[in-house]
Amino acid sequence: MRRTERTASTESAERAESTERAREAVRAATREPARIRRTLRIRRTAPAAAVLALAGLAASLAACTAHGGTVRDDGARPADDRRRPFTVLATGDIIPYPSIIRQAEEDAGGDGHDFSRILAGVEPVVASADVALCHMETPYGDEDGPFTGYPMFRSPPRLAEALRATGYDSCSTASNHSLDDGFEGVRRTLDALDEAGVRHAGTARSAREAARPARLRAGGAEIAHLSYTYGTNGIPLPDGRPWAVNLLEPERVIADARAARREGADVVVVSLHWGTEWQQAPDDTQKELARRLTAARTDGRKDIDLLIGTHNHVPQPYEKVNGTWVVYGLGDQMASFVPVEKRSGNEGSMARFTFTPERGGDGWTVSRAEYLVGHSDIGPPFRVVRATEENFPEVRERVREAVLSRGAAKDGLVEGR
């Protein structure tokens, strides 16, 4: 911005006044219910003007109607909300096994569970993304437990706070373990995510909530996040609540994506819990579904902009299908497999895609595709870290080979920095 001929002292005073107004506005915003707070995306480095703008948005959202645990604006874009590139980061399955829960309890020093130190190693990557998506594989239990591991998970709800502190904006929650603790587990999980300010997609507390994706904004774009699972380990959907978990039916996925477009979504991201566990190569069902979903078009425009896969526990390849990026399987973000033959279950990729507005149109395209390597270091202490050539070269090499195994490099996929 070009300097005017105002004096330095005047500018300094104005900046100080502006900063104080911003702080007061944010303090006021944080007194709003959690469903209002979760619409804010305030970075630690945000300038005072940006903080003021977001605080103003929070104030206006206070008058909006909450819908299924989320708050949606009226579609009007602020004057300074110009279209610009933004990044979407997605990470793999978060599975708090008992050993991880014990570590979080130890890190909390006797006051519940603190998962933020476990995730601190990937916080710089997650927090730097404009939109960060996790996959919350397991349901939450009551605050005081009991907490359980495989085969019927029940995880500490304090985990939701750590996800938000790490920088996650939304989590897919549709998985084969979604109903491990019945409908009450679904409700507790979504309540905890709401309270922490993390949006969610894939499970629901009401039919109305199930009909709406998570809505996020970045770069002047409206982003819809949807989530589906191949099944629930044979556990039937709750009586009278067939909407509690989104099941992976291609016709439904396409219909939901088209509905999101009609409601104003510029970018549609779909999380899919699918595939064959412990298999690096995508199976035939994954490949067929990827072809079908990426081929869907409405008036020549693709219905889905990005497919993100979970469930396999091991890193699977990335591939461009019908011009759309597909991540068949991210692998695990947080897991603690001990046997050597399952070491790859502690490894995964982190997918980062830069979306850029199309010139002369309203669409968005992926201008840069990247992967980074994540690793659950079982320690002790247990920590989730980014694996590089310097700290875990063998992990990095195994994940790199898996990610590139279907030729994604020729389509421009590179390792992120």
C-alpha positions as CSV (number, residue, x, y, z in Angstrom):
1,M,0.0,0.0,0.0
2,R,1.4,3.4,-0.9
3,R,2.2,5.8,2.0
4,T,0.3,9.0,2.3
5,E,1.8,12.2,3.7
6,R,0.5,11.5,7.2
7,T,3.1,11.7,10.0
8,A,4.6,8.6,11.4
9,S,3.2,9.4,14.8
10,T,-0.3,9.6,13.4
11,E,0.1,6.3,11.7
12,S,1.4,4.7,14.8
13,A,-1.5,6.0,16.9
14,E,-4.0,4.8,14.4
15,R,-2.4,1.3,14.2
16,A,-2.5,1.0,18.0
17,E,-6.1,2.1,18.1
18,S,-7.0,-0.4,15.3
19,T,-5.2,-3.2,17.0
20,E,-7.0,-2.6,20.3
21,R,-10.4,-2.5,18.4
22,A,-9.4,-5.8,16.8
23,R,-8.6,-7.4,20.1
24,E,-11.8,-6.3,21.7
25,A,-13.8,-7.5,18.7
26,V,-12.2,-10.9,18.9
27,R,-12.8,-11.0,22.6
28,A,-16.4,-10.3,22.0
29,A,-16.6,-12.9,19.2
30,T,-15.1,-15.6,21.5
31,R,-18.0,-15.0,23.9
32,E,-20.4,-16.2,21.2
33,P,-21.4,-19.8,21.1
34,A,-19.0,-22.4,19.7
35,R,-21.0,-22.7,16.5
36,I,-20.2,-19.0,15.8
37,R,-16.6,-19.2,16.8
38,R,-15.9,-22.0,14.4
39,T,-16.5,-19.8,11.4
40,L,-13.4,-17.8,12.2
41,R,-10.0,-18.7,10.7
42,I,-7.7,-16.3,12.4
43,R,-4.0,-17.1,12.0
44,R,-1.5,-16.2,14.6
45,T,0.2,-13.9,12.1
46,A,-3.0,-12.2,10.9
47,P,-2.6,-8.4,10.6
48,A,-4.9,-6.1,12.6
49,A,-7.0,-5.3,9.5
50,A,-7.6,-9.0,8.8
51,V,-8.5,-9.6,12.4
52,L,-11.0,-6.8,12.4
53,A,-12.6,-8.1,9.2
54,L,-13.0,-11.5,10.7
55,A,-14.4,-10.2,13.9
56,G,-16.9,-8.2,12.0
57,L,-17.9,-11.4,10.2
58,A,-18.4,-13.1,13.5
59,A,-20.7,-10.4,14.7
60,S,-22.8,-10.6,11.6
61,L,-22.9,-14.4,11.9
62,A,-24.4,-14.1,15.3
63,A,-27.7,-13.3,13.7
64,C,-27.5,-16.3,11.3
65,T,-29.4,-19.5,11.7
66,A,-27.5,-22.5,12.8
67,H,-28.1,-25.6,10.6
68,G,-27.0,-29.0,11.8
69,G,-24.1,-27.8,13.9
70,T,-22.8,-25.4,11.3
71,V,-23.4,-21.8,10.5
72,R,-23.6,-20.6,6.9
73,D,-23.4,-17.0,5.7
74,D,-25.8,-15.5,3.2
75,G,-23.4,-15.9,0.3
76,A,-22.4,-12.2,0.2
77,R,-18.7,-11.8,-0.1
78,P,-16.8,-9.0,1.8
79,A,-15.4,-6.3,-0.5
80,D,-11.9,-7.4,0.3
81,D,-12.5,-11.1,-0.3
82,R,-10.9,-11.2,-3.7
83,R,-10.3,-14.5,-5.5
84,R,-6.8,-15.8,-4.9
85,P,-5.0,-19.1,-4.6
86,F,-5.5,-21.2,-1.5
87,T,-4.2,-24.5,-0.1
88,V,-6.2,-27.5,1.0
89,L,-4.2,-30.0,3.2
90,A,-5.6,-33.5,4.1
91,T,-4.1,-36.0,6.5
92,G,-4.9,-39.6,7.2
93,D,-6.6,-41.7,9.9
94,I,-6.4,-40.5,13.5
95,I,-6.7,-43.7,15.6
96,P,-6.0,-43.2,19.3
97,Y,-4.9,-46.7,20.4
98,P,-4.6,-47.3,24.2
99,S,-0.8,-46.6,24.2
100,I,-1.5,-43.2,22.6
101,I,-4.2,-42.4,25.1
102,R,-1.8,-43.2,27.9
103,Q,0.7,-40.9,26.4
104,A,-1.9,-38.1,26.2
105,E,-2.7,-38.7,29.8
106,E,0.9,-38.5,30.8
107,D,1.3,-35.3,28.7
108,A,-1.6,-33.8,30.5
109,G,0.1,-34.2,33.9
110,G,-2.9,-35.8,35.5
111,D,-5.5,-33.4,34.2
112,G,-7.4,-35.4,31.5
113,H,-5.7,-35.9,28.2
114,D,-3.5,-33.6,26.2
115,F,-3.0,-34.6,22.5
116,S,-1.5,-31.3,21.4
117,R,2.0,-32.3,22.3
118,I,1.6,-35.5,20.3
119,L,0.6,-33.5,17.2
120,A,3.0,-30.6,17.7
121,G,5.4,-32.0,15.1
122,V,3.0,-31.6,12.3
123,E,1.4,-28.4,13.5
124,P,3.5,-26.1,11.3
125,V,2.3,-28.0,8.2
126,V,-1.3,-28.2,9.3
127,A,-1.6,-24.6,10.6
128,S,0.0,-23.1,7.5
129,A,-2.7,-24.5,5.2
130,D,-5.7,-22.3,4.3
131,V,-8.0,-25.3,4.8
132,A,-6.8,-28.4,6.8
133,L,-8.8,-31.6,6.9
134,C,-8.4,-34.6,9.2
135,H,-10.0,-38.0,9.3
136,M,-11.4,-38.7,12.7
137,E,-11.7,-42.5,12.6
138,T,-13.0,-43.3,16.0
139,P,-16.0,-42.0,18.1
140,Y,-15.5,-40.2,21.4
141,G,-16.6,-41.4,24.8
142,D,-17.6,-39.5,27.9
143,E,-15.1,-37.1,29.4
144,D,-14.3,-39.5,32.2
145,G,-14.2,-42.6,30.0
146,P,-13.8,-45.5,29.9
147,F,-11.8,-45.4,26.7
148,T,-11.1,-48.4,24.5
149,G,-9.1,-49.5,21.5
150,Y,-9.6,-52.1,18.8
151,P,-12.0,-53.6,17.9
152,M,-14.6,-51.2,19.4
153,F,-13.1,-47.8,19.8
154,R,-14.0,-45.1,22.3
155,S,-11.6,-42.1,22.4
156,P,-11.1,-39.1,24.7
157,P,-13.1,-36.1,23.6
158,R,-10.2,-33.8,24.6
159,L,-8.7,-34.9,21.3
160,A,-11.0,-32.5,19.5
161,E,-9.4,-29.5,21.3
162,A,-5.9,-30.7,20.1
163,L,-7.1,-31.0,16.5
164,R,-8.2,-27.4,16.5
165,A,-5.1,-26.2,18.3
166,T,-3.0,-28.0,15.6
167,G,-4.9,-26.1,12.9
168,Y,-7.5,-28.4,11.6
169,D,-10.7,-26.8,10.2
170,S,-12.8,-29.8,9.4
171,C,-12.7,-33.6,9.9
172,S,-14.3,-36.4,8.0
173,T,-16.0,-38.7,10.5
174,A,-17.6,-41.4,8.3
175,S,-15.6,-44.6,8.9
176,N,-16.1,-48.3,9.6
177,H,-15.8,-47.5,13.3
178,S,-18.4,-44.6,13.3
179,L,-20.9,-46.8,15.2
180,D,-18.5,-48.5,17.6
181,D,-20.3,-46.8,20.5
182,G,-23.7,-46.5,18.8
183,F,-25.6,-43.3,18.1
184,E,-24.5,-41.8,21.4
185,G,-20.9,-42.1,20.2
186,V,-21.8,-40.2,17.0
187,R,-23.5,-37.5,19.1
188,R,-20.6,-37.1,21.6
189,T,-18.1,-36.9,18.7
190,L,-19.9,-34.2,16.9
191,D,-20.7,-32.3,20.1
192,A,-17.0,-32.3,21.0
193,L,-15.9,-31.2,17.6
194,D,-18.5,-28.4,17.6
195,E,-17.3,-27.2,21.0
196,A,-13.7,-27.2,19.8
197,G,-14.6,-25.3,16.7
198,V,-13.9,-28.0,14.2
199,R,-16.4,-28.6,11.4
200,H,-17.2,-32.1,10.4
201,A,-18.8,-34.2,7.6
202,G,-19.8,-37.9,7.3
203,T,-21.9,-38.5,10.4
204,A,-24.9,-36.6,11.8
205,R,-27.2,-36.1,14.7
206,S,-30.2,-35.2,12.5
207,A,-31.5,-35.7,9.0
208,R,-31.1,-32.0,8.4
209,E,-27.4,-32.1,9.5
210,A,-26.8,-35.2,7.3
211,A,-28.1,-33.3,4.2
212,R,-25.5,-30.5,4.5
213,P,-21.7,-30.7,3.9
214,A,-19.2,-28.9,6.1
215,R,-18.8,-25.4,4.6
216,L,-15.5,-23.5,4.7
217,R,-14.1,-20.4,3.0
218,A,-10.6,-19.6,1.6
219,G,-9.3,-17.4,-1.1
220,G,-12.7,-16.0,-1.8
221,A,-14.0,-19.5,-2.5
222,E,-16.8,-21.5,-0.8
223,I,-15.6,-25.0,-0.1
224,A,-17.9,-28.0,0.6
225,H,-16.4,-31.0,2.4
226,L,-18.3,-34.3,2.2
227,S,-17.5,-37.7,3.7
228,Y,-18.6,-41.3,3.1
229,T,-17.7,-44.8,4.3
230,Y,-18.0,-48.2,2.6
231,G,-19.6,-49.7,5.8
232,T,-19.7,-49.9,9.5
233,N,-18.2,-53.3,10.3
234,G,-21.6,-55.0,10.1
235,I,-23.1,-52.7,12.8
236,P,-26.6,-51.7,11.4
237,L,-27.6,-48.1,11.2
238,P,-29.5,-46.9,14.3
239,D,-33.2,-47.6,14.2
240,G,-35.0,-44.6,12.8
241,R,-31.7,-42.8,12.0
242,P,-30.5,-44.1,8.6
243,W,-28.8,-40.7,8.1
244,A,-26.5,-41.2,11.1
245,V,-23.6,-42.3,8.9
246,N,-23.1,-41.5,5.2
247,L,-22.6,-44.7,3.3
248,L,-20.5,-44.8,0.1
249,E,-23.0,-45.1,-2.7
250,P,-21.8,-43.4,-5.9
251,E,-25.2,-42.0,-6.9
252,R,-25.6,-40.4,-3.6
253,V,-22.0,-38.9,-3.6
254,I,-22.6,-37.3,-7.0
255,A,-26.1,-36.1,-6.0
256,D,-24.7,-34.5,-2.8
257,A,-21.8,-32.9,-4.7
258,R,-24.3,-31.4,-7.2
259,A,-26.5,-30.1,-4.4
260,A,-23.5,-28.5,-2.8
261,R,-22.7,-26.8,-6.1
262,R,-26.3,-25.5,-6.3
263,E,-26.0,-24.1,-2.9
264,G,-22.9,-22.1,-3.8
265,A,-19.9,-24.3,-3.4
266,D,-17.0,-23.3,-5.7
267,V,-14.9,-26.3,-4.7
268,V,-16.1,-29.7,-3.7
269,V,-13.8,-32.0,-1.7
270,V,-15.0,-35.6,-1.0
271,S,-13.4,-37.8,1.7
272,L,-13.9,-41.6,1.1
273,H,-13.3,-44.3,3.6
274,W,-12.7,-47.2,1.2
275,G,-10.3,-49.8,-0.1
276,T,-8.5,-52.9,1.2
277,E,-6.7,-52.6,4.5
278,W,-2.9,-53.1,4.4
279,Q,-2.8,-53.0,0.6
280,Q,-0.7,-50.4,-1.0
281,A,-2.2,-50.6,-4.5
282,P,-5.8,-49.4,-4.9
283,D,-8.2,-52.2,-5.4
284,D,-10.6,-52.6,-8.3
285,T,-13.5,-51.0,-6.4
286,Q,-11.5,-47.9,-5.6
287,K,-10.3,-47.5,-9.2
288,E,-13.9,-48.0,-10.6
289,L,-15.4,-45.5,-8.1
290,A,-12.6,-43.0,-8.8
291,R,-13.4,-43.2,-12.5
292,R,-17.1,-42.9,-12.0
293,L,-17.0,-40.0,-9.5
294,T,-14.4,-37.9,-11.4
295,A,-16.3,-38.4,-14.6
296,A,-19.4,-36.8,-13.2
297,R,-20.2,-33.5,-14.9
298,T,-23.0,-30.9,-14.8
299,D,-23.2,-28.5,-17.8
300,G,-19.6,-29.4,-18.6
301,R,-18.3,-28.6,-15.2
302,K,-16.9,-31.4,-12.9
303,D,-19.1,-32.1,-9.9
304,I,-16.1,-33.1,-7.6
305,D,-12.8,-31.3,-7.5
306,L,-10.8,-33.6,-5.2
307,L,-11.1,-37.2,-3.8
308,I,-9.3,-38.0,-0.6
309,G,-9.1,-41.6,0.6
310,T,-8.6,-43.2,4.0
311,H,-9.0,-46.6,5.8
312,N,-6.1,-48.6,4.3
313,H,-3.6,-47.9,7.1
314,V,-0.8,-47.8,4.6
315,P,0.1,-45.0,2.2
316,Q,-1.4,-45.5,-1.3
317,P,-0.7,-43.7,-4.6
318,Y,-2.0,-40.4,-5.9
319,E,-3.3,-40.3,-9.4
320,K,-5.0,-37.9,-11.8
321,V,-8.2,-39.5,-13.1
322,N,-10.4,-37.7,-15.7
323,G,-8.4,-34.6,-14.9
324,T,-9.1,-34.7,-11.2
325,W,-6.6,-35.6,-8.4
326,V,-7.4,-38.8,-6.5
327,V,-5.6,-39.8,-3.3
328,Y,-6.4,-43.4,-3.0
329,G,-5.2,-43.6,0.6
330,L,-3.3,-41.3,2.9
331,G,-2.3,-43.9,5.4
332,D,-2.4,-43.2,9.1
333,Q,-1.8,-39.8,10.7
334,M,-1.9,-41.2,14.3
335,A,-1.4,-44.9,15.0
336,S,0.9,-47.1,17.1
337,F,1.4,-50.4,15.4
338,V,4.3,-52.3,17.0
339,P,4.9,-55.5,15.0
340,V,7.5,-55.0,12.3
341,E,5.2,-56.4,9.6
342,K,2.8,-53.6,10.3
343,R,5.3,-50.8,10.6
344,S,3.8,-49.1,7.5
345,G,0.7,-48.6,9.6
346,N,2.6,-45.8,11.4
347,E,3.3,-44.0,8.1
348,G,1.3,-41.8,5.8
349,S,1.3,-39.0,3.4
350,M,-0.1,-35.5,3.8
351,A,-1.7,-34.2,0.7
352,R,-1.5,-30.5,-0.2
353,F,-3.3,-29.0,-3.2
354,T,-3.2,-25.4,-4.3
355,F,-6.4,-24.2,-5.9
356,T,-6.2,-21.2,-8.3
357,P,-9.1,-19.3,-9.8
358,E,-9.6,-19.9,-13.5
359,R,-9.0,-16.9,-15.7
360,G,-12.1,-15.5,-17.3
361,G,-14.4,-17.9,-15.4
362,D,-15.8,-18.7,-12.0
363,G,-14.1,-22.1,-11.7
364,W,-11.1,-23.2,-9.7
365,T,-8.3,-25.5,-10.8
366,V,-5.5,-27.3,-8.9
367,S,-2.3,-25.5,-9.9
368,R,0.1,-27.4,-7.6
369,A,-0.1,-30.9,-6.2
370,E,2.2,-31.8,-3.3
371,Y,2.7,-34.6,-0.8
372,L,4.5,-34.5,2.5
373,V,5.4,-37.5,4.7
374,G,4.0,-38.1,8.2
375,H,5.2,-40.6,10.7
376,S,3.9,-41.8,14.1
377,D,7.1,-42.2,16.1
378,I,6.2,-44.7,18.8
379,G,9.1,-43.3,20.9
380,P,8.8,-43.1,23.9
381,P,7.4,-40.6,24.0
382,F,4.9,-41.2,21.2
383,R,4.8,-38.3,18.7
384,V,3.4,-37.6,15.3
385,V,6.1,-35.9,13.2
386,R,6.9,-35.0,9.6
387,A,9.4,-37.4,8.2
388,T,12.2,-36.0,6.1
389,E,15.6,-37.2,4.7
390,E,17.2,-35.9,7.9
391,N,15.1,-37.6,10.6
392,F,13.4,-40.7,9.1
393,P,14.9,-41.3,5.6
394,E,13.7,-44.8,5.3
395,V,10.1,-43.8,6.1
396,R,10.3,-40.9,3.7
397,E,11.5,-43.2,0.9
398,R,8.8,-45.9,1.5
399,V,6.0,-43.3,1.5
400,R,7.5,-41.6,-1.6
401,E,7.6,-44.8,-3.5
402,A,4.0,-45.6,-2.6
403,V,2.6,-42.2,-3.4
404,L,4.3,-42.1,-6.9
405,S,3.7,-45.7,-7.8
406,R,1.0,-44.9,-10.3
407,G,2.9,-42.3,-12.2
408,A,1.7,-39.1,-10.4
409,A,5.0,-37.4,-10.9
410,K,4.3,-37.1,-14.7
411,D,1.1,-35.1,-13.8
412,G,3.1,-32.7,-11.6
413,L,3.0,-34.2,-8.1
414,V,6.0,-33.1,-6.1
415,E,7.2,-33.5,-2.5
416,G,6.3,-30.4,-0.4
417,R,8.7,-28.3,1.5
